[in-house]
Amino acid sequence: MPDDELTPEEKQALLQHWLAKGTPTITLGEARWFNLQAMLYSTDSFIAQKRRDHTPALRQILADWNNNQAEVSNEATQVRPAEPTL
């Protein structure tokens, strides 16, 4: 699977966390997603491209949710390169 696409396991994990958190609105760039399931599994080419464009941010949200952070600020989600190690 290319790096710009979520794996089926990542989609399922995102969906499970989203449902467990009470289906919060997900903000990615200028778009607000009220139905994460529809966005993750849509076959519409426009939505599929938006999903690929935001794969790093979706992976960051999943990582935050996997770390059991109580509050995830989707509005400030940014993916930064790793810090260099000495």
C-alpha positions as CSV (number, residue, x, y, z in Angstrom):
1,M,0.0,0.0,0.0
2,P,1.5,3.4,-0.9
3,D,2.4,5.8,1.9
4,D,-0.2,8.2,0.8
5,E,-3.0,5.8,1.5
6,L,-4.4,4.5,4.8
7,T,-4.3,0.8,5.3
8,P,-7.6,-1.1,6.0
9,E,-6.4,-1.6,9.6
10,E,-5.7,2.1,10.0
11,K,-9.2,3.0,8.7
12,Q,-10.8,0.5,11.0
13,A,-8.9,1.7,14.0
14,L,-9.7,5.4,13.2
15,L,-13.4,4.4,12.8
16,Q,-13.4,2.5,16.2
17,H,-11.8,5.4,18.0
18,W,-14.1,8.0,16.3
19,L,-17.2,6.0,17.4
20,A,-15.9,5.6,20.9
21,K,-15.3,9.3,21.2
22,G,-18.9,10.1,20.3
23,T,-18.3,10.9,16.6
24,P,-16.5,14.3,16.9
25,T,-16.1,16.6,13.9
26,I,-12.7,16.1,12.3
27,T,-11.1,19.2,10.8
28,L,-8.4,18.7,8.1
29,G,-7.2,21.8,6.5
30,E,-10.2,23.8,5.4
31,A,-12.6,20.8,5.4
32,R,-14.7,19.7,8.3
33,W,-15.8,16.0,8.3
34,F,-18.9,15.1,10.3
35,N,-19.0,11.5,9.1
36,L,-15.5,10.0,9.3
37,Q,-16.8,6.6,8.1
38,A,-18.2,8.1,4.9
39,M,-14.9,9.9,4.3
40,L,-12.7,6.8,5.0
41,Y,-14.7,4.5,2.8
42,S,-15.9,6.7,0.0
43,T,-15.1,5.7,-3.6
44,D,-15.8,9.2,-4.9
45,S,-12.6,10.4,-6.6
46,F,-12.7,13.9,-5.1
47,I,-13.0,12.5,-1.5
48,A,-10.5,9.8,-2.2
49,Q,-8.0,12.4,-3.2
50,K,-8.7,14.6,-0.1
51,R,-8.2,11.5,2.0
52,R,-4.8,10.8,0.4
53,D,-3.9,14.5,0.8
54,H,-4.6,14.3,4.5
55,T,-3.2,10.8,5.2
56,P,-0.3,12.1,7.4
57,A,-2.8,14.1,9.5
58,L,-5.2,11.2,9.8
59,R,-2.2,9.0,10.9
60,Q,-1.3,11.6,13.5
61,I,-4.9,11.7,14.8
62,L,-4.8,7.9,15.0
63,A,-1.5,8.0,16.9
64,D,-3.0,10.6,19.3
65,W,-6.1,8.5,19.9
66,N,-4.0,5.3,20.3
67,N,-2.0,7.1,23.1
68,N,-5.4,7.7,24.8
69,Q,-5.1,11.4,24.9
70,A,-8.3,12.7,26.4
71,E,-8.6,15.7,24.1
72,V,-7.3,15.7,20.5
73,S,-7.2,19.1,18.8
74,N,-7.9,18.3,15.2
75,E,-7.7,21.9,14.3
76,A,-4.0,22.0,15.2
77,T,-3.0,18.7,13.7
78,Q,0.4,19.1,12.0
79,V,2.8,16.5,11.0
80,R,6.4,17.5,11.5
81,P,9.6,15.7,10.6
82,A,11.2,13.8,13.5
83,E,13.7,15.7,15.6
84,P,17.3,14.8,14.7
85,T,19.0,12.6,17.3
86,L,22.5,13.2,18.5
